[in-house]
Amino acid sequence: MTTVDKLEESLYLKLREVSESPDLEVKLLLCYVLNCTKEELVLLSSKEIPTAVENKALELVKKRLLGYPIDYIIGYRYFYNDKFYVSPDTLIPRPETELLVDLALTEINSYPPSKKNISILEIGTGTGCISISIASQLVSKHYSENREITFIATDISENALHIAKKNLNHLINDQSNTPFNFIHADIYTPFNKEENGLLSKQRYDLIVSNPPYIPSSRLKDLPSLVQHEPEIALDGGKDGNSLIKRIVEEVWPYTKNNSAFILEIYEESENSLRELLNEYSKNYNFHYKFLPDLTGRIRFLTLHRTK
């Protein structure tokens, strides 16, 4: 048998060949196989590891050396300080998408105290990290007290919806003031016709989405880690805008006066989306902005319908 610190050193030497953050990944793997926290791992450094546990760690490292994402290996990723389960059926949550949650919370916090019922729709929920993080923050800050904030989240993948439901039940114990409905749908169209009414019976105060937006021709050039993620969650069609355009074109029946729409986009989509929105401005009154992420790249489109 070996000790934790010796195994940690051995794994580090292996992972530095493929990882930009080998130290972090080693700690994640060891915490996973030892079922401990990072803080507990420090205290275990001189402890001996059972051979079976050591072998398990080495097997997982073999998968990582083959290019498999660490998040899929351990089965989770932290997002907005919460632990979200992931699987090969879901996109791995990205740090930049946390800004979408921030934008949504800023929008919700602008509502007057008299607004007691708030409806939120998410298109392409994946792990559920966006909607669930919004709900979790509202619950933790007691914003949801004396209000009902209803969430409807759709996804084309039933397996992804299974993960999203698992995350919801894992992270929000009391859902009485933030009820969720997950719907298997192609954007706004449920596959189960009985759920049509559930999705379309109301117009929403806030609609959020992080859709696929990588141009099809660029998928093969993505880093090997990303290529393990579901293509359906990455492929935005010929110019990267196929899904984005559908979402924007079909959103209007689901909006009302003062509705907000927040979308994560591909930075090169700005000009074509601007043209599309200018066309719709002939029939609808709204104002929109393109906003950058922390690196200065255009990452988000926010739209407010005024009439």
Phi, psi and omega in degrees: 000152178245173179261165182301314183293324178292319178294321179301317179296318180295316180293324179299316181298327178285314187285338180294346177287335186235348188247143173280343180227063185299324181297314179296315183294323177298316180296320178297316180295315181294320177298324180293309184287333180266353181054055181221170176270169178297324179294319179292328180300321179300318182288340182267001191306325183264002182281148176282145180254131175304146183302321181298321180289319178299316180296323178297316179299318180293324177294320179292324178295325177301318178297319181295322179294338177275003176098004181286133183298139180302326183295321177288328181294315181269345173088012178204165176213138176280136179214127182052041177070008178245152182269114181252130174291143176228163175209169177298353176271355183235149170293143177282124181304139181253147179302323182296335180289343175300332178294329176296320176298316178301316180297319180295318180294322177298318178298312182296321181291346178276350181290143179292154179303334182288346181278104187261341180238122183235131180243132184232132178241131173244131178258123180074062191286333180059240178289348185085008189298327182289302182298317183293323177293320176300310181298316182299318179294320180293322178291314184295331180264011177062017179295328185281353177292135181066015175224157170242120181246107185266131179246133168237128183231128182247156172202150180280345182256119176294326179293323176295319179298326177298318179293319180298318178296321178298318179294319179301311182292333179285324190256334182235102182290313182257106182256018186296324180260357178226062182296141181244144168231122176259130185233129175284110187207156170264096187059258183259003187249106179295145175285329175269110186299337179294341180267000179304314182295324181298323182278322190257001185288347182223162170258145194259147176287325184216133176236130180231152179196142169236081187278171173298133181216017176273127177303139184307320184292343183261356182300320183291343181265358180292154176305150184302326178301315183292329182291350174276349181278158185298127182301327182296338179267357183244322191285110180263015179086189189307312183251007181086355187254359188304307181288321180300315180297319178298317181298316181290316182297325186261002187284335193300320179294347182258005180249168178214180177304131179075009173295150175240148182226123182235124188229132171275134187227170173275133188302330181282359180276349189306309185296315181292324178290325177298318178298317180297315182292325177297326175295316182289340179293347176286337184246341183228149176262120179198165171230151185219161178219149168255127186240146181272163170270191185290345178269357181091359179277141176299126186228334188228147170244125174243137182226134176238119178277131183251351181198000000 
